[in-house]
Amino acid sequence: MGEASPRQEPDPASTGRSSFNQARELLDMIKFEHTVFALPFAFLGALGAAQGIPPLRTILWILAAMVGARTAAMTFNRLVDADVDAENPRTASRALPAGRVSRAGAMTLMGAGIVLFGVAAGALGPLTWILSPLALVIILGYSLCKRFTSWAHLALGLALSGAPLGAWIAVSGRIEAPALWLSGGVLAWTAGFDILYALQDQDYDRSKGLHSVPARLGTGGALALSRAFHLLALAAWAMFNVQMGSHVVAWAGWATVATMLAREQWLVRGGDLSRIDQAFFTLNSLVGLVFFLGHVLEWWLSRSLLAPI
């Protein structure tokens, strides 16, 4: 009998690179960096409820809840849409349908996100803990909506609107009118930009029996409805400013956001999608940040100017 060949030991460096690449692909799959869309609104909800800077512990748990919720929601979305994404030329190269990420890895990531969200919700108070199952139903259920309704965009808006409302509850322990106006604005703003993003897939959605506003109303109707939602968002955020007794700086932030949303709509006028990335990703990633900074700067100036000499 021939001599047995020695067993090949795994290369630790290669294993480490493989684990790193898998983690990187998972984060890219859920577009982790897009957490910035709703995070400033969550912090603004906390700032408004506290009428100042909340305790660091609260801020950190709000951040943890946001990261957990979005990680769970986006991973679930990629899992349930894997078959659809594989058939769509625009999304076939995504990590899950392309095989760069395993379903087991994605499910593990989703489970970790759910656990993190649950722990954070419990740490933030009894009401956030009680409402956390409902929040999970909303943020996960959004991914199934396009299979039976054209208004999935509103479901996504409802999911993101929970960020400022939940943060407000975490600080104040109750639901108050300014929080509802702030959250309502997030709902309408999200629905508006998601309709624009769905313009890319309206023909594919129709061919596969999937539902969206563009697939139902066409390009012209979708653009008109998106503009209406963005006007509603601006009206809701204006009411938030009124309720908070805002002055010049916060209103300047609101006006800047209005200009940005007008620019977003201008970029896709007539259904031109050549600059959809600038309209969807670049501008929308700044909307919440600008509105938040306007209120933070006003809060800081009011205390600096009124501070005793």
Salt bridges, closest charged atoms under 4 A:
GLU9 OE2 - ARG7 NH2 3.17
GLU25 OE2 - ARG100 NE 3.14
ASP28 OD1 - LYS31 NZ 3.63
GLU33 OE2 - HIS34 NE2 4.00
ASP81 OD2 - LYS146 NZ 3.10
ASP81 OD1 - ARG147 NH1 3.09
ASP83 OD1 - ARG147 NH2 3.97
ASP85 OD2 - ARG94 NH1 3.31
GLU87 OE1 - LYS208 NZ 3.14
GLU176 OE2 - ARG174 NE 3.05
ASP194 OD2 - HIS153 ND1 2.89
ASP201 OD2 - ARG90 NH2 2.51
ASP203 OD1 - ARG206 NH1 3.23
